[in-house]
Amino acid sequence: MQSAQAEVLNGIGRRMTAVLDRYSRENGYTAVFDSSAQILYKTSNIDLTQDIVRLYDQAYPAKAATPATKPPKPTTMPPSAKP
């Protein structure tokens, strides 16, 4: 389970890095920082999150979910006839 989880996260990370690299080059950014690290000050008008999420979704669209199959209904036995 941990191996599969790591594989998924690494794949997403590689894709996100490619999207961030392209966005940064096209918009003249020198650096992009992860906001999960301690930040002492930031201006609110430089949050790239929505732009990056939109670009990621365009580059790697989610596959349509397949409907879950319902288990068959259990068959019930008719009540036994009493003599």
Rosetta silent file (secondary structure, phi, psi, omega in degrees, C-alpha in Angstrom):
SEQUENCE: MQSAQAEVLNGIGRRMTAVLDRYSRENGYTAVFDSSAQILYKTSNIDLTQDIVRLYDQAYPAKAATPATKPPKPTTMPPSAKP
SCORE:     score description
SCORE:     0.000 S_00000001
   1 L     0.000  -45.498 -179.107    0.000    0.000    0.000 S_00000001
   2 H   -64.792  -37.437  178.879    2.786    2.444    0.928 S_00000001
   3 H   -65.028  -43.286  178.852    4.656    1.665   -2.275 S_00000001
   4 H   -64.986  -40.384  179.009    1.564    2.305   -4.392 S_00000001
   5 H   -64.321  -43.641  179.204    0.877    5.545   -2.527 S_00000001
   6 H   -62.684  -39.083  179.618    4.468    6.725   -3.031 S_00000001
   7 H   -63.311  -43.238  179.318    4.248    5.884   -6.750 S_00000001
   8 H   -64.536  -47.776 -178.798    1.066    7.944   -7.156 S_00000001
   9 H   -64.168  -38.732  177.840    2.454   10.918   -5.226 S_00000001
  10 H   -65.642  -38.914  177.813    5.745   10.848   -7.143 S_00000001
  11 H   -63.404  -44.496  177.585    3.849   10.810  -10.449 S_00000001
  12 H   -63.931  -41.182  179.571    1.743   13.782   -9.417 S_00000001
  13 H   -61.505  -42.725  178.236    4.859   15.571   -8.176 S_00000001
  14 H   -63.286  -42.865  179.405    6.667   15.098  -11.503 S_00000001
  15 H   -65.608  -43.009 -179.389    3.662   16.386  -13.418 S_00000001
  16 H   -64.053  -39.136  178.007    3.213   19.354  -11.078 S_00000001
  17 H   -61.269  -41.036  178.481    6.892   20.253  -11.441 S_00000001
  18 H   -64.299  -42.094  179.032    6.512   20.300  -15.232 S_00000001
  19 H   -64.814  -45.278  179.074    3.423   22.540  -14.975 S_00000001
  20 H   -62.927  -40.191  179.287    5.162   24.898  -12.528 S_00000001
  21 H   -61.440  -48.042 -179.954    8.265   25.052  -14.706 S_00000001
  22 H   -62.494  -47.488 -179.528    6.248   25.986  -17.781 S_00000001
  23 H   -59.923  -44.182 -178.260    4.123   28.550  -15.890 S_00000001
  24 H   -62.820  -45.370  179.306    7.194   30.141  -14.305 S_00000001
  25 H   -64.086  -43.904 -177.426    9.029   30.498  -17.612 S_00000001
  26 H   -69.660  -23.881 -176.570    5.981   31.880  -19.427 S_00000001
  27 H  -111.719    8.901  173.833    5.230   34.413  -16.679 S_00000001
  28 L    72.509   25.029  176.917    8.781   35.510  -15.825 S_00000001
  29 L   -82.724  139.472  176.240    8.991   34.034  -12.313 S_00000001
  30 L   -90.291  -33.492 -178.814   12.433   33.370  -10.929 S_00000001
  31 L  -147.999  148.908  173.607   11.252   31.268   -7.983 S_00000001
  32 L  -130.857  128.138 -176.540    8.064   29.662   -6.713 S_00000001
  33 L  -109.512  147.813  175.264    7.857   28.659   -3.060 S_00000001
  34 L   -80.170  123.993 -175.462    5.712   26.068   -1.337 S_00000001
  35 L   -75.241   -2.379  177.453    3.520   27.850    1.196 S_00000001
  36 L   -74.665  -16.338  175.190    3.616   24.903    3.605 S_00000001
  37 L   -79.015  160.159 -179.258    7.020   26.166    4.755 S_00000001
  38 L   -65.592  126.640  179.182    7.152   28.941    7.325 S_00000001
  39 L  -120.604  127.687 -178.839    6.591   32.307    5.654 S_00000001
  40 L   -83.705  -32.615  179.020    7.200   35.497    7.571 S_00000001
  41 L  -155.471  143.178  170.800    5.513   37.828    5.082 S_00000001
  42 L  -155.120  149.731  174.847    3.741   37.595    1.762 S_00000001
  43 L   -88.585  145.972 -174.602    1.492   39.830   -0.218 S_00000001
  44 H   -75.619  -12.444 -175.738   -1.897   38.359   -1.034 S_00000001
  45 H   -90.208   14.224  179.269   -1.794   39.265   -4.730 S_00000001
  46 H  -120.888   19.855  179.260    0.839   36.673   -5.696 S_00000001
  47 L   -76.079  116.903 -176.893   -0.974   33.421   -4.912 S_00000001
  48 L   -94.568   -0.748 -170.196   -0.529   31.199   -7.978 S_00000001
  49 H   -52.448  -52.618 -176.810   -2.492   28.256   -6.635 S_00000001
  50 H   -63.173  -39.646  177.874   -5.626   28.616   -8.780 S_00000001
  51 H   -62.598  -43.959 -177.304   -3.609   29.232  -11.961 S_00000001
  52 H   -68.751  -42.504  177.997   -1.427   26.190  -11.321 S_00000001
  53 H   -61.373  -43.710  178.704   -4.363   23.921  -10.452 S_00000001
  54 H   -61.215  -45.059  179.496   -6.176   25.006  -13.631 S_00000001
  55 H   -65.708  -39.649  177.794   -3.077   24.342  -15.769 S_00000001
  56 H   -62.210  -46.304 -179.613   -2.481   20.968  -14.111 S_00000001
  57 H   -63.014  -34.781  176.835   -6.089   19.953  -14.732 S_00000001
  58 H   -69.174  -41.717 -177.644   -5.778   21.013  -18.385 S_00000001
  59 H   -74.203  -34.095 -176.389   -2.517   19.117  -18.854 S_00000001
  60 L  -132.309   71.678 -177.293   -3.618   16.007  -16.951 S_00000001
  61 L   -62.212  145.066  177.857   -7.433   15.779  -17.035 S_00000001
  62 L   -67.574  141.525  177.166   -9.032   13.375  -14.617 S_00000001
  63 L   -76.822  145.879  179.799  -10.288   10.196  -16.169 S_00000001
  64 L   -63.283  133.913  179.389  -14.016    9.689  -16.004 S_00000001
  65 L   -73.280  140.478  176.482  -14.962    7.558  -13.064 S_00000001
  66 L   -89.392  139.458 -178.784  -16.637    4.307  -13.879 S_00000001
  67 L   -64.502  139.654  179.033  -19.841    3.665  -11.992 S_00000001
  68 L   -68.677  139.759  178.450  -19.440    1.157   -9.240 S_00000001
  69 L   -81.637  138.538  179.589  -21.181   -2.078   -9.922 S_00000001
  70 L   -84.033  139.719  177.220  -23.882   -2.973   -7.489 S_00000001
  71 L   -68.235  151.056 -179.742  -23.683   -6.395   -5.915 S_00000001
  72 L   -63.735  148.163  178.834  -26.507   -8.694   -6.913 S_00000001
  73 L   -68.362  139.157  178.666  -29.515   -8.684   -4.646 S_00000001
  74 L   -67.692  141.890  177.737  -29.571  -11.665   -2.332 S_00000001
  75 L   -83.378  139.384  179.068  -32.163  -14.210   -3.221 S_00000001
  76 L  -107.113  143.018  178.406  -34.645  -14.925   -0.515 S_00000001
  77 L   -86.885  137.816  177.086  -36.156  -18.282    0.057 S_00000001
  78 L   -64.928  148.827  179.542  -39.917  -18.356    0.358 S_00000001
  79 L   -60.283  142.093 -178.968  -41.092  -19.169    3.837 S_00000001
  80 L   -69.401  142.084 -179.813  -41.538  -22.835    4.321 S_00000001
  81 L   -75.280  134.622  177.823  -45.109  -24.014    4.306 S_00000001
  82 L   -90.492  139.295  179.478  -46.345  -25.273    7.606 S_00000001
  83 L   -71.580    0.000    0.000  -48.340  -28.483    7.535 S_00000001
